[in-house]
Amino acid sequence: MAIEKFETKPVNLMEMVDKEFLSSDILADGEERIYTIEGIREEELVNEKNNTKDTKPVVYFKETDKKLALNIVNIQTLRNIYKET
């Protein structure tokens, strides 16, 4: 059996992150950011791990075009901040 050789090149993993959504890499510089919630609406998003569609709440902000898809931890955090029961 022959071993196939292939060329490799450096990959910038952060370039592969979805540019449409906020991610922790924007906080890596340590600069504080304050965003104002403009609205929240449900959107159908594709789960790239298993290629299924999920409906999730998505937050829109006034200060950026980037969105934040909410998971259960983010939802609970927002509920605690705004004292929602």
N, C-alpha and C positions, 0 to 999 in steps of 0.2 A: 504494500500500500504506500503510495506516494503522499508526502506531506505538501499541501499547497501553500505556497508563500504568497503573501499579499502585502502591498504597501500600506503603511499606517501614516496618519497625519494627526497632529494635535487637534483636539476638539475642545471648544469652549462650551461647557455644559450649560452655562447661563444663557447662551444664545438659543438654546433649545427650549427654554422655559417659555410658556405662553405669554406673549407680550400684552395680551388683552387684560390680564388679571394682575392684581397686586401680589407680590411675593416677598418673602423675608429678605431677599437679596438687596432690595432697595434700602433696607435699614442697616446694611452692613457697614456703612460709613459712619454710623453712630449719630448722625444728625437727626434731631427730633423733628417729626412731621405731625401736623395737626390737620385732619381732614374733617370736613363738614358733610354729614350724610344728606344727600339731596333726595334720595328715595330708595325704596327697596321693592323689587318685583320678582316674581317667579320666572325662571327661564329654564328651558330644556337644554341641558349640557351633556356632552358626550364624555363618558368615562373611558379614557383611553386604555386603561388596564384590561377591561373586558369588552370593550367596544359596545357598551350599552348606553342608553339615554336615561338620564336622571333629571327630575325637576327639582331645582334647588332655589332658595332665595338668593338673590344677587343684589349687593349694595352698590349704589352709584354715589359718587362724591362730587362736590362742587369744584374742588381744586385740581382734579385729575380726570383724564379719560379712562384710566384703569378702573376695573371693577373688582369687587371682592365676593367670591362665591362663599356662602356661609355653610359651615359644617356645624355639628351639634355644639362643639365647644364655643365657636364664635357666637352662635345664637344665645347660648346661656350667658355668655359675657355681656352681650348687648342687653339681655333681659335684666341682668343684675345692675348694670349701669343706669338703666331707665326705670328700675324698680317694677318691671312688669311681672305679673304672677301667672 
